[in-house]
Amino acid sequence: MTSAESAVASWRAYNEVVTDLARERGWPVLDLAARAEAAPDLDALFLADGIHFTPRGLDWISGELARAIEQILAAEGAPTRNP
């Protein structure tokens, strides 16, 4: 396994543990790994190491975070901004 493959394997194992723990405790989780894998141009989001984001990936992740926060706030009845 290359170092990039090893890093991605470790990252996925870590994400699985975090996701399982959050579900057990009822914590909200934004599963960016699953969303990234469903993205149409995955290679544009990550550097060659498969872990760190490209500038385009950083734009993508900030949008995903903003949408998730807005959904949580809306579910709690808090006002949200309109795009």
PDB file with SEQRES, HELIX, SHEET and CRYST1 records, atoms N, CA, C and O in Angstrom:
SEQRES   1 A   83  MET THR SER ALA GLU SER ALA VAL ALA SER TRP ARG ALA          
SEQRES   2 A   83  TYR ASN GLU VAL VAL THR ASP LEU ALA ARG GLU ARG GLY          
SEQRES   3 A   83  TRP PRO VAL LEU ASP LEU ALA ALA ARG ALA GLU ALA ALA          
SEQRES   4 A   83  PRO ASP LEU ASP ALA LEU PHE LEU ALA ASP GLY ILE HIS          
SEQRES   5 A   83  PHE THR PRO ARG GLY LEU ASP TRP ILE SER GLY GLU LEU          
SEQRES   6 A   83  ALA ARG ALA ILE GLU GLN ILE LEU ALA ALA GLU GLY ALA          
SEQRES   7 A   83  PRO THR ARG ASN PRO                                          
HELIX    1 AA1 SER A    3  ARG A   25  1                                  23    
HELIX    2 AA2 LEU A   32  GLU A   37  1                                   6    
HELIX    3 AA3 LEU A   42  LEU A   45  1                                   4    
HELIX    4 AA4 PRO A   55  ALA A   75  1                                  21    
CRYST1    1.000    1.000    1.000  90.00  90.00  90.00 P 1           1          
ATOM      1  N   MET A   1       0.848  -1.169   0.000  1.00  0.00           N  
ATOM      2  CA  MET A   1       0.000   0.000   0.000  1.00  0.00           C  
ATOM      3  C   MET A   1       0.900   1.240   0.000  1.00  0.00           C  
ATOM      4  O   MET A   1       1.864   1.309   0.762  1.00  0.00           O  
ATOM      5  N   THR A   2       0.582   2.219  -0.857  1.00  0.00           N  
ATOM      6  CA  THR A   2       1.363   3.453  -0.870  1.00  0.00           C  
ATOM      7  C   THR A   2       1.035   4.272   0.360  1.00  0.00           C  
ATOM      8  O   THR A   2       0.060   3.989   1.056  1.00  0.00           O  
ATOM      9  N   SER A   3       1.839   5.286   0.633  1.00  0.00           N  
ATOM     10  CA  SER A   3       1.574   6.113   1.809  1.00  0.00           C  
ATOM     11  C   SER A   3       0.240   6.843   1.675  1.00  0.00           C  
ATOM     12  O   SER A   3      -0.457   7.032   2.672  1.00  0.00           O  
ATOM     13  N   ALA A   4      -0.127   7.255   0.462  1.00  0.00           N  
ATOM     14  CA  ALA A   4      -1.418   7.921   0.263  1.00  0.00           C  
ATOM     15  C   ALA A   4      -2.562   6.943   0.525  1.00  0.00           C  
ATOM     16  O   ALA A   4      -3.551   7.303   1.164  1.00  0.00           O  
ATOM     17  N   GLU A   5      -2.432   5.707   0.035  1.00  0.00           N  
ATOM     18  CA  GLU A   5      -3.469   4.706   0.278  1.00  0.00           C  
ATOM     19  C   GLU A   5      -3.584   4.394   1.765  1.00  0.00           C  
ATOM     20  O   GLU A   5      -4.687   4.233   2.287  1.00  0.00           O  
ATOM     21  N   SER A   6      -2.455   4.309   2.437  1.00  0.00           N  
ATOM     22  CA  SER A   6      -2.442   4.052   3.868  1.00  0.00           C  
ATOM     23  C   SER A   6      -3.101   5.193   4.636  1.00  0.00           C  
ATOM     24  O   SER A   6      -3.850   4.958   5.584  1.00  0.00           O  
ATOM     25  N   ALA A   7      -2.823   6.416   4.232  1.00  0.00           N  
ATOM     26  CA  ALA A   7      -3.418   7.583   4.889  1.00  0.00           C  
ATOM     27  C   ALA A   7      -4.930   7.580   4.713  1.00  0.00           C  
ATOM     28  O   ALA A   7      -5.668   7.843   5.663  1.00  0.00           O  
ATOM     29  N   VAL A   8      -5.392   7.284   3.504  1.00  0.00           N  
ATOM     30  CA  VAL A   8      -6.830   7.247   3.237  1.00  0.00           C  
ATOM     31  C   VAL A   8      -7.483   6.125   4.039  1.00  0.00           C  
ATOM     32  O   VAL A   8      -8.577   6.313   4.571  1.00  0.00           O  
ATOM     33  N   ALA A   9      -6.845   4.974   4.136  1.00  0.00           N  
ATOM     34  CA  ALA A   9      -7.391   3.858   4.915  1.00  0.00           C  
ATOM     35  C   ALA A   9      -7.519   4.243   6.386  1.00  0.00           C  
ATOM     36  O   ALA A   9      -8.527   3.935   7.022  1.00  0.00           O  
ATOM     37  N   SER A  10      -6.513   4.909   6.927  1.00  0.00           N  
ATOM     38  CA  SER A  10      -6.563   5.364   8.330  1.00  0.00           C  
ATOM     39  C   SER A  10      -7.662   6.395   8.518  1.00  0.00           C  
ATOM     40  O   SER A  10      -8.386   6.366   9.513  1.00  0.00           O  
ATOM     41  N   TRP A  11      -7.784   7.305   7.562  1.00  0.00           N  
ATOM     42  CA  TRP A  11      -8.798   8.354   7.616  1.00  0.00           C  
ATOM     43  C   TRP A  11     -10.197   7.741   7.619  1.00  0.00           C  
ATOM     44  O   TRP A  11     -11.063   8.169   8.382  1.00  0.00           O  
ATOM     45  N   ARG A  12     -10.415   6.752   6.776  1.00  0.00           N  
ATOM     46  CA  ARG A  12     -11.733   6.101   6.711  1.00  0.00           C  
ATOM     47  C   ARG A  12     -12.041   5.355   8.007  1.00  0.00           C  
ATOM     48  O   ARG A  12     -13.173   5.396   8.488  1.00  0.00           O  
ATOM     49  N   ALA A  13     -11.057   4.682   8.570  1.00  0.00           N  
ATOM     50  CA  ALA A  13     -11.266   3.970   9.837  1.00  0.00           C  
ATOM     51  C   ALA A  13     -11.605   4.958  10.956  1.00  0.00           C  
ATOM     52  O   ALA A  13     -12.498   4.699  11.762  1.00  0.00           O  
ATOM     53  N   TYR A  14     -10.907   6.072  11.007  1.00  0.00           N  
ATOM     54  CA  TYR A  14     -11.175   7.116  12.000  1.00  0.00           C  
ATOM     55  C   TYR A  14     -12.592   7.653  11.827  1.00  0.00           C  
ATOM     56  O   TYR A  14     -13.327   7.794  12.804  1.00  0.00           O  
ATOM     57  N   ASN A  15     -12.977   7.954  10.589  1.00  0.00           N  
ATOM     58  CA  ASN A  15     -14.320   8.472  10.319  1.00  0.00           C  
ATOM     59  C   ASN A  15     -15.402   7.495  10.764  1.00  0.00           C  
ATOM     60  O   ASN A  15     -16.440   7.903  11.285  1.00  0.00           O  
ATOM     61  N   GLU A  16     -15.158   6.229  10.561  1.00  0.00           N  
ATOM     62  CA  GLU A  16     -16.127   5.218  10.961  1.00  0.00           C  
ATOM     63  C   GLU A  16     -16.319   5.206  12.478  1.00  0.00           C  
ATOM     64  O   GLU A  16     -17.447   5.114  12.961  1.00  0.00           O  
ATOM     65  N   VAL A  17     -15.231   5.298  13.218  1.00  0.00           N  
ATOM     66  CA  VAL A  17     -15.303   5.323  14.683  1.00  0.00           C  
ATOM     67  C   VAL A  17     -16.051   6.570  15.153  1.00  0.00           C  
ATOM     68  O   VAL A  17     -16.918   6.484  16.023  1.00  0.00           O  
ATOM     69  N   VAL A  18     -15.720   7.722  14.582  1.00  0.00           N  
ATOM     70  CA  VAL A  18     -16.370   8.976  14.968  1.00  0.00           C  
ATOM     71  C   VAL A  18     -17.857   8.933  14.649  1.00  0.00           C  
ATOM     72  O   VAL A  18     -18.678   9.334  15.474  1.00  0.00           O  
ATOM     73  N   THR A  19     -18.210   8.456  13.474  1.00  0.00           N  
ATOM     74  CA  THR A  19     -19.612   8.373  13.070  1.00  0.00           C  
ATOM     75  C   THR A  19     -20.391   7.433  13.974  1.00  0.00           C  
ATOM     76  O   THR A  19     -21.507   7.754  14.384  1.00  0.00           O  
ATOM     77  N   ASP A  20     -19.822   6.278  14.292  1.00  0.00           N  
ATOM     78  CA  ASP A  20     -20.487   5.322  15.182  1.00  0.00           C  
ATOM     79  C   ASP A  20     -20.703   5.916  16.568  1.00  0.00           C  
ATOM     80  O   ASP A  20     -21.783   5.772  17.142  1.00  0.00           O  
ATOM     81  N   LEU A  21     -19.696   6.575  17.108  1.00  0.00           N  
ATOM     82  CA  LEU A  21     -19.798   7.192  18.425  1.00  0.00           C  
ATOM     83  C   LEU A  21     -20.873   8.281  18.439  1.00  0.00           C  
ATOM     84  O   LEU A  21     -21.664   8.368  19.379  1.00  0.00           O  
ATOM     85  N   ALA A  22     -20.894   9.094  17.415  1.00  0.00           N  
ATOM     86  CA  ALA A  22     -21.891  10.163  17.333  1.00  0.00           C  
ATOM     87  C   ALA A  22     -23.301   9.583  17.275  1.00  0.00           C  
ATOM     88  O   ALA A  22     -24.207  10.087  17.938  1.00  0.00           O  
ATOM     89  N   ARG A  23     -23.486   8.549  16.503  1.00  0.00           N  
ATOM     90  CA  ARG A  23     -24.819   7.913  16.410  1.00  0.00           C  
ATOM     91  C   ARG A  23     -25.231   7.337  17.765  1.00  0.00           C  
ATOM     92  O   ARG A  23     -26.377   7.489  18.187  1.00  0.00           O  
ATOM     93  N   GLU A  24     -24.286   6.675  18.445  1.00  0.00           N  
ATOM     94  CA  GLU A  24     -24.575   6.103  19.763  1.00  0.00           C  
ATOM     95  C   GLU A  24     -25.026   7.168  20.752  1.00  0.00           C  
ATOM     96  O   GLU A  24     -25.909   6.928  21.574  1.00  0.00           O  
ATOM     97  N   ARG A  25     -24.421   8.333  20.668  1.00  0.00           N  
ATOM     98  CA  ARG A  25     -24.694   9.401  21.636  1.00  0.00           C  
ATOM     99  C   ARG A  25     -25.717  10.415  21.155  1.00  0.00           C  
ATOM    100  O   ARG A  25     -26.051  11.352  21.881  1.00  0.00           O  
ATOM    101  N   GLY A  26     -26.215  10.239  19.945  1.00  0.00           N  
ATOM    102  CA  GLY A  26     -27.227  11.140  19.419  1.00  0.00           C  
ATOM    103  C   GLY A  26     -26.700  12.497  18.989  1.00  0.00           C  
ATOM    104  O   GLY A  26     -27.449  13.474  18.953  1.00  0.00           O  
ATOM    105  N   TRP A  27     -25.429  12.563  18.666  1.00  0.00           N  
ATOM    106  CA  TRP A  27     -24.819  13.814  18.223  1.00  0.00           C  
ATOM    107  C   TRP A  27     -25.025  13.981  16.722  1.00  0.00           C  
ATOM    108  O   TRP A  27     -25.002  13.002  15.977  1.00  0.00           O  
ATOM    109  N   PRO A  28     -25.225  15.218  16.280  1.00  0.00           N  
ATOM    110  CA  PRO A  28     -25.325  15.419  14.825  1.00  0.00           C  
ATOM    111  C   PRO A  28     -23.958  15.187  14.169  1.00  0.00           C  
ATOM    112  O   PRO A  28     -22.915  15.524  14.730  1.00  0.00           O  
ATOM    113  N   VAL A  29     -23.994  14.611  12.981  1.00  0.00           N  
ATOM    114  CA  VAL A  29     -22.766  14.340  12.236  1.00  0.00           C  
ATOM    115  C   VAL A  29     -22.950  14.790  10.800  1.00  0.00           C  
ATOM    116  O   VAL A  29     -23.964  14.492  10.169  1.00  0.00           O  
ATOM    117  N   LEU A  30     -21.984  15.493  10.301  1.00  0.00           N  
ATOM    118  CA  LEU A  30     -21.950  15.831   8.883  1.00  0.00           C  
ATOM    119  C   LEU A  30     -20.927  14.892   8.261  1.00  0.00           C  
ATOM    120  O   LEU A  30     -19.722  15.097   8.407  1.00  0.00           O  
ATOM    121  N   ASP A  31     -21.396  13.878   7.578  1.00  0.00           N  
ATOM    122  CA  ASP A  31     -20.510  12.865   7.002  1.00  0.00           C  
ATOM    123  C   ASP A  31     -19.954  13.371   5.675  1.00  0.00           C  
ATOM    124  O   ASP A  31     -20.464  13.053   4.600  1.00  0.00           O  
ATOM    125  N   LEU A  32     -18.896  14.167   5.783  1.00  0.00           N  
ATOM    126  CA  LEU A  32     -18.283  14.731   4.585  1.00  0.00           C  
ATOM    127  C   LEU A  32     -17.620  13.662   3.732  1.00  0.00           C  
ATOM    128  O   LEU A  32     -17.511  13.818   2.515  1.00  0.00           O  
ATOM    129  N   ALA A  33     -17.181  12.589   4.351  1.00  0.00           N  
ATOM    130  CA  ALA A  33     -16.560  11.508   3.575  1.00  0.00           C  
ATOM    131  C   ALA A  33     -17.577  10.923   2.601  1.00  0.00           C  
ATOM    132  O   ALA A  33     -17.269  10.732   1.424  1.00  0.00           O  
ATOM    133  N   ALA A  34     -18.779  10.639   3.079  1.00  0.00           N  
ATOM    134  CA  ALA A  34     -19.812  10.090   2.207  1.00  0.00           C  
ATOM    135  C   ALA A  34     -20.208  11.097   1.135  1.00  0.00           C  
ATOM    136  O   ALA A  34     -20.411  10.728  -0.021  1.00  0.00           O  
ATOM    137  N   ARG A  35     -20.319  12.364   1.514  1.00  0.00           N  
ATOM    138  CA  ARG A  35     -20.688  13.389   0.541  1.00  0.00           C  
ATOM    139  C   ARG A  35     -19.590  13.582  -0.497  1.00  0.00           C  
ATOM    140  O   ARG A  35     -19.876  13.803  -1.674  1.00  0.00           O  
ATOM    141  N   ALA A  36     -18.343  13.500  -0.066  1.00  0.00           N  
ATOM    142  CA  ALA A  36     -17.227  13.666  -1.008  1.00  0.00           C  
ATOM    143  C   ALA A  36     -17.204  12.519  -2.003  1.00  0.00           C  
ATOM    144  O   ALA A  36     -16.971  12.731  -3.193  1.00  0.00           O  
ATOM    145  N   GLU A  37     -17.443  11.313  -1.526  1.00  0.00           N  
ATOM    146  CA  GLU A  37     -17.437  10.157  -2.424  1.00  0.00           C  
ATOM    147  C   GLU A  37     -18.550  10.239  -3.457  1.00  0.00           C  
ATOM    148  O   GLU A  37     -18.445   9.652  -4.534  1.00  0.00           O  
ATOM    149  N   ALA A  38     -19.618  10.967  -3.135  1.00  0.00           N  
ATOM    150  CA  ALA A  38     -20.725  11.136  -4.073  1.00  0.00           C  
ATOM    151  C   ALA A  38     -20.528  12.342  -4.994  1.00  0.00           C  
ATOM    152  O   ALA A  38     -21.312  12.553  -5.920  1.00  0.00           O  
ATOM    153  N   ALA A  39     -19.488  13.127  -4.743  1.00  0.00           N  
ATOM    154  CA  ALA A  39     -19.231  14.319  -5.555  1.00  0.00           C  
ATOM    155  C   ALA A  39     -18.834  13.892  -6.978  1.00  0.00           C  
ATOM    156  O   ALA A  39     -18.158  12.879  -7.158  1.00  0.00           O  
ATOM    157  N   PRO A  40     -19.255  14.665  -7.978  1.00  0.00           N  
ATOM    158  CA  PRO A  40     -18.978  14.270  -9.366  1.00  0.00           C  
ATOM    159  C   PRO A  40     -17.503  14.319  -9.755  1.00  0.00           C  
ATOM    160  O   PRO A  40     -17.072  13.546 -10.610  1.00  0.00           O  
ATOM    161  N   ASP A  41     -16.723  15.207  -9.150  1.00  0.00           N  
ATOM    162  CA  ASP A  41     -15.309  15.333  -9.526  1.00  0.00           C  
ATOM    163  C   ASP A  41     -14.433  15.266  -8.275  1.00  0.00           C  
ATOM    164  O   ASP A  41     -13.831  16.256  -7.859  1.00  0.00           O  
ATOM    165  N   LEU A  42     -14.379  14.077  -7.692  1.00  0.00           N  
ATOM    166  CA  LEU A  42     -13.663  13.856  -6.441  1.00  0.00           C  
ATOM    167  C   LEU A  42     -12.202  14.282  -6.523  1.00  0.00           C  
ATOM    168  O   LEU A  42     -11.673  14.854  -5.569  1.00  0.00           O  
ATOM    169  N   ASP A  43     -11.547  14.015  -7.639  1.00  0.00           N  
ATOM    170  CA  ASP A  43     -10.133  14.360  -7.776  1.00  0.00           C  
ATOM    171  C   ASP A  43      -9.886  15.859  -7.669  1.00  0.00           C  
ATOM    172  O   ASP A  43      -8.792  16.279  -7.293  1.00  0.00           O  
ATOM    173  N   ALA A  44     -10.886  16.668  -7.994  1.00  0.00           N  
ATOM    174  CA  ALA A  44     -10.727  18.125  -7.906  1.00  0.00           C  
ATOM    175  C   ALA A  44     -10.812  18.620  -6.466  1.00  0.00           C  
ATOM    176  O   ALA A  44     -10.398  19.740  -6.168  1.00  0.00           O  
ATOM    177  N   LEU A  45     -11.350  17.787  -5.571  1.00  0.00           N  
ATOM    178  CA  LEU A  45     -11.517  18.213  -4.181  1.00  0.00           C  
ATOM    179  C   LEU A  45     -10.295  17.942  -3.313  1.00  0.00           C  
ATOM    180  O   LEU A  45     -10.051  18.653  -2.338  1.00  0.00           O  
ATOM    181  N   PHE A  46      -9.521  16.905  -3.669  1.00  0.00           N  
ATOM    182  CA  PHE A  46      -8.420  16.477  -2.820  1.00  0.00           C  
ATOM    183  C   PHE A  46      -7.063  16.576  -3.513  1.00  0.00           C  
ATOM    184  O   PHE A  46      -6.948  16.432  -4.730  1.00  0.00           O  
ATOM    185  N   LEU A  47      -6.049  16.824  -2.702  1.00  0.00           N  
ATOM    186  CA  LEU A  47      -4.676  16.752  -3.198  1.00  0.00           C  
ATOM    187  C   LEU A  47      -4.329  15.290  -3.456  1.00  0.00           C  
ATOM    188  O   LEU A  47      -5.129  14.402  -3.161  1.00  0.00           O  
ATOM    189  N   ALA A  48      -3.170  15.038  -3.993  1.00  0.00           N  
ATOM    190  CA  ALA A  48      -2.755  13.679  -4.356  1.00  0.00           C  
ATOM    191  C   ALA A  48      -2.725  12.724  -3.165  1.00  0.00           C  
ATOM    192  O   ALA A  48      -2.827  11.511  -3.353  1.00  0.00           O  
ATOM    193  N   ASP A  49      -2.584  13.252  -1.925  1.00  0.00           N  
ATOM    194  CA  ASP A  49      -2.537  12.370  -0.759  1.00  0.00           C  
ATOM    195  C   ASP A  49      -3.907  11.801  -0.393  1.00  0.00           C  
ATOM    196  O   ASP A  49      -4.001  10.902   0.444  1.00  0.00           O  
ATOM    197  N   GLY A  50      -4.968  12.318  -1.015  1.00  0.00           N  
ATOM    198  CA  GLY A  50      -6.305  11.812  -0.752  1.00  0.00           C  
ATOM    199  C   GLY A  50      -6.903  12.246   0.573  1.00  0.00           C  
ATOM    200  O   GLY A  50      -7.992  11.798   0.931  1.00  0.00           O  
ATOM    201  N   ILE A  51      -6.225  13.096   1.297  1.00  0.00           N  
ATOM    202  CA  ILE A  51      -6.679  13.544   2.617  1.00  0.00           C  
ATOM    203  C   ILE A  51      -6.949  15.044   2.631  1.00  0.00           C  
ATOM    204  O   ILE A  51      -8.017  15.493   3.048  1.00  0.00           O  
ATOM    205  N   HIS A  52      -5.980  15.798   2.176  1.00  0.00           N  
ATOM    206  CA  HIS A  52      -6.059  17.265   2.259  1.00  0.00           C  
ATOM    207  C   HIS A  52      -6.803  17.841   1.058  1.00  0.00           C  
ATOM    208  O   HIS A  52      -6.740  17.320  -0.056  1.00  0.00           O  
ATOM    209  N   PHE A  53      -7.510  18.939   1.330  1.00  0.00           N  
ATOM    210  CA  PHE A  53      -8.335  19.565   0.304  1.00  0.00           C  
ATOM    211  C   PHE A  53      -7.546  20.515  -0.587  1.00  0.00           C  
ATOM    212  O   PHE A  53      -6.599  21.169  -0.150  1.00  0.00           O  
ATOM    213  N   THR A  54      -7.962  20.571  -1.844  1.00  0.00           N  
ATOM    214  CA  THR A  54      -7.476  21.580  -2.784  1.00  0.00           C  
ATOM    215  C   THR A  54      -8.237  22.876  -2.485  1.00  0.00           C  
ATOM    216  O   THR A  54      -9.178  22.850  -1.691  1.00  0.00           O  
ATOM    217  N   PRO A  55      -7.863  24.006  -3.092  1.00  0.00           N  
ATOM    218  CA  PRO A  55      -8.668  25.221  -2.907  1.00  0.00           C  
ATOM    219  C   PRO A  55     -10.132  25.004  -3.308  1.00  0.00           C  
ATOM    220  O   PRO A  55     -11.036  25.500  -2.635  1.00  0.00           O  
ATOM    221  N   ARG A  56     -10.366  24.283  -4.378  1.00  0.00           N  
ATOM    222  CA  ARG A  56     -11.751  23.976  -4.778  1.00  0.00           C  
ATOM    223  C   ARG A  56     -12.431  23.113  -3.721  1.00  0.00           C  
ATOM    224  O   ARG A  56     -13.614  23.289  -3.429  1.00  0.00           O  
ATOM    225  N   GLY A  57     -11.678  22.190  -3.157  1.00  0.00           N  
ATOM    226  CA  GLY A  57     -12.219  21.344  -2.093  1.00  0.00           C  
ATOM    227  C   GLY A  57     -12.582  22.142  -0.853  1.00  0.00           C  
ATOM    228  O   GLY A  57     -13.588  21.860  -0.202  1.00  0.00           O  
ATOM    229  N   LEU A  58     -11.768  23.135  -0.523  1.00  0.00           N  
ATOM    230  CA  LEU A  58     -12.071  24.000   0.620  1.00  0.00           C  
ATOM    231  C   LEU A  58     -13.350  24.795   0.383  1.00  0.00           C  
ATOM    232  O   LEU A  58     -14.144  24.985   1.304  1.00  0.00           O  
ATOM    233  N   ASP A  59     -13.549  25.256  -0.841  1.00  0.00           N  
ATOM    234  CA  ASP A  59     -14.807  25.935  -1.185  1.00  0.00           C  
ATOM    235  C   ASP A  59     -15.984  24.978  -1.017  1.00  0.00           C  
ATOM    236  O   ASP A  59     -17.022  25.343  -0.466  1.00  0.00           O  
ATOM    237  N   TRP A  60     -15.810  23.765  -1.492  1.00  0.00           N  
ATOM    238  CA  TRP A  60     -16.863  22.762  -1.392  1.00  0.00           C  
ATOM    239  C   TRP A  60     -17.201  22.479   0.071  1.00  0.00           C  
ATOM    240  O   TRP A  60     -18.373  22.472   0.449  1.00  0.00           O  
ATOM    241  N   ILE A  61     -16.171  22.246   0.898  1.00  0.00           N  
ATOM    242  CA  ILE A  61     -16.412  21.900   2.301  1.00  0.00           C  
ATOM    243  C   ILE A  61     -17.077  23.056   3.046  1.00  0.00           C  
ATOM    244  O   ILE A  61     -17.924  22.818   3.906  1.00  0.00           O  
ATOM    245  N   SER A  62     -16.715  24.294   2.737  1.00  0.00           N  
ATOM    246  CA  SER A  62     -17.348  25.425   3.425  1.00  0.00           C  
ATOM    247  C   SER A  62     -18.829  25.511   3.060  1.00  0.00           C  
ATOM    248  O   SER A  62     -19.652  25.852   3.908  1.00  0.00           O  
ATOM    249  N   GLY A  63     -19.173  25.210   1.825  1.00  0.00           N  
ATOM    250  CA  GLY A  63     -20.574  25.188   1.427  1.00  0.00           C  
ATOM    251  C   GLY A  63     -21.354  24.084   2.118  1.00  0.00           C  
ATOM    252  O   GLY A  63     -22.487  24.293   2.551  1.00  0.00           O  
ATOM    253  N   GLU A  64     -20.746  22.906   2.222  1.00  0.00           N  
ATOM    254  CA  GLU A  64     -21.394  21.785   2.906  1.00  0.00           C  
ATOM    255  C   GLU A  64     -21.619  22.118   4.382  1.00  0.00           C  
ATOM    256  O   GLU A  64     -22.685  21.833   4.930  1.00  0.00           O  
ATOM    257  N   LEU A  65     -20.630  22.712   5.014  1.00  0.00           N  
ATOM    258  CA  LEU A  65     -20.766  23.092   6.427  1.00  0.00           C  
ATOM    259  C   LEU A  65     -21.858  24.139   6.616  1.00  0.00           C  
ATOM    260  O   LEU A  65     -22.670  24.032   7.535  1.00  0.00           O  
ATOM    261  N   ALA A  66     -21.882  25.145   5.754  1.00  0.00           N  
ATOM    262  CA  ALA A  66     -22.892  26.201   5.862  1.00  0.00           C  
ATOM    263  C   ALA A  66     -24.297  25.621   5.723  1.00  0.00           C  
ATOM    264  O   ALA A  66     -25.196  25.976   6.485  1.00  0.00           O  
ATOM    265  N   ARG A  67     -24.487  24.725   4.747  1.00  0.00           N  
ATOM    266  CA  ARG A  67     -25.813  24.119   4.562  1.00  0.00           C  
ATOM    267  C   ARG A  67     -26.213  23.279   5.775  1.00  0.00           C  
ATOM    268  O   ARG A  67     -27.367  23.316   6.201  1.00  0.00           O  
ATOM    269  N   ALA A  68     -25.278  22.534   6.324  1.00  0.00           N  
ATOM    270  CA  ALA A  68     -25.580  21.698   7.495  1.00  0.00           C  
ATOM    271  C   ALA A  68     -25.938  22.556   8.703  1.00  0.00           C  
ATOM    272  O   ALA A  68     -26.877  22.239   9.434  1.00  0.00           O  
ATOM    273  N   ILE A  69     -25.208  23.621   8.913  1.00  0.00           N  
ATOM    274  CA  ILE A  69     -25.496  24.513  10.043  1.00  0.00           C  
ATOM    275  C   ILE A  69     -26.871  25.147   9.865  1.00  0.00           C  
ATOM    276  O   ILE A  69     -27.642  25.238  10.820  1.00  0.00           O  
ATOM    277  N   GLU A  70     -27.177  25.582   8.660  1.00  0.00           N  
ATOM    278  CA  GLU A  70     -28.494  26.169   8.405  1.00  0.00           C  
ATOM    279  C   GLU A  70     -29.612  25.163   8.661  1.00  0.00           C  
ATOM    280  O   GLU A  70     -30.663  25.531   9.187  1.00  0.00           O  
ATOM    281  N   GLN A  71     -29.404  23.909   8.299  1.00  0.00           N  
ATOM    282  CA  GLN A  71     -30.426  22.884   8.541  1.00  0.00           C  
ATOM    283  C   GLN A  71     -30.629  22.657  10.035  1.00  0.00           C  
ATOM    284  O   GLN A  71     -31.762  22.508  10.494  1.00  0.00           O  
ATOM    285  N   ILE A  72     -29.546  22.632  10.786  1.00  0.00           N  
ATOM    286  CA  ILE A  72     -29.645  22.449  12.239  1.00  0.00           C  
ATOM    287  C   ILE A  72     -30.379  23.629  12.866  1.00  0.00           C  
ATOM    288  O   ILE A  72     -31.258  23.443  13.707  1.00  0.00           O  
ATOM    289  N   LEU A  73     -30.017  24.836  12.458  1.00  0.00           N  
ATOM    290  CA  LEU A  73     -30.677  26.023  13.002  1.00  0.00           C  
ATOM    291  C   LEU A  73     -32.154  26.049  12.647  1.00  0.00           C  
ATOM    292  O   LEU A  73     -32.989  26.391  13.484  1.00  0.00           O  
ATOM    293  N   ALA A  74     -32.481  25.691  11.414  1.00  0.00           N  
ATOM    294  CA  ALA A  74     -33.880  25.671  10.988  1.00  0.00           C  
ATOM    295  C   ALA A  74     -34.669  24.642  11.795  1.00  0.00           C  
ATOM    296  O   ALA A  74     -35.813  24.896  12.172  1.00  0.00           O  
ATOM    297  N   ALA A  75     -34.070  23.491  12.060  1.00  0.00           N  
ATOM    298  CA  ALA A  75     -34.745  22.453  12.840  1.00  0.00           C  
ATOM    299  C   ALA A  75     -34.996  22.919  14.272  1.00  0.00           C  
ATOM    300  O   ALA A  75     -35.952  22.486  14.915  1.00  0.00           O  
ATOM    301  N   GLU A  76     -34.134  23.801  14.762  1.00  0.00           N  
ATOM    302  CA  GLU A  76     -34.289  24.339  16.118  1.00  0.00           C  
ATOM    303  C   GLU A  76     -35.172  25.581  16.136  1.00  0.00           C  
ATOM    304  O   GLU A  76     -35.433  26.145  17.199  1.00  0.00           O  
ATOM    305  N   GLY A  77     -35.632  26.009  14.958  1.00  0.00           N  
ATOM    306  CA  GLY A  77     -36.504  27.179  14.884  1.00  0.00           C  
ATOM    307  C   GLY A  77     -35.775  28.504  14.849  1.00  0.00           C  
ATOM    308  O   GLY A  77     -36.402  29.557  14.969  1.00  0.00           O  
ATOM    309  N   ALA A  78     -34.468  28.473  14.688  1.00  0.00           N  
ATOM    310  CA  ALA A  78     -33.697  29.709  14.620  1.00  0.00           C  
ATOM    311  C   ALA A  78     -33.793  30.300  13.209  1.00  0.00           C  
ATOM    312  O   ALA A  78     -33.885  29.552  12.236  1.00  0.00           O  
ATOM    313  N   PRO A  79     -33.773  31.608  13.090  1.00  0.00           N  
ATOM    314  CA  PRO A  79     -33.804  32.204  11.755  1.00  0.00           C  
ATOM    315  C   PRO A  79     -32.515  31.892  10.990  1.00  0.00           C  
ATOM    316  O   PRO A  79     -31.433  31.841  11.573  1.00  0.00           O  
ATOM    317  N   THR A  80     -32.646  31.687   9.689  1.00  0.00           N  
ATOM    318  CA  THR A  80     -31.492  31.452   8.816  1.00  0.00           C  
ATOM    319  C   THR A  80     -31.476  32.485   7.725  1.00  0.00           C  
ATOM    320  O   THR A  80     -32.484  33.142   7.463  1.00  0.00           O  
ATOM    321  N   ARG A  81     -30.335  32.630   7.088  1.00  0.00           N  
ATOM    322  CA  ARG A  81     -30.224  33.592   5.992  1.00  0.00           C  
ATOM    323  C   ARG A  81     -30.828  32.992   4.740  1.00  0.00           C  
ATOM    324  O   ARG A  81     -30.905  31.771   4.610  1.00  0.00           O  
ATOM    325  N   ASN A  82     -31.244  33.816   3.842  1.00  0.00           N  
ATOM    326  CA  ASN A  82     -31.730  33.361   2.531  1.00  0.00           C  
ATOM    327  C   ASN A  82     -30.664  33.611   1.507  1.00  0.00           C  
ATOM    328  O   ASN A  82     -30.154  34.727   1.405  1.00  0.00           O  
ATOM    329  N   PRO A  83     -30.299  32.563   0.714  1.00  0.00           N  
ATOM    330  CA  PRO A  83     -29.239  32.746  -0.290  1.00  0.00           C  
ATOM    331  C   PRO A  83     -29.635  33.686  -1.391  1.00  0.00           C  
ATOM    332  O   PRO A  83     -28.847  33.935  -2.304  1.00  0.00           O  
TER     333      PRO A  83                                                      
END                                                                             
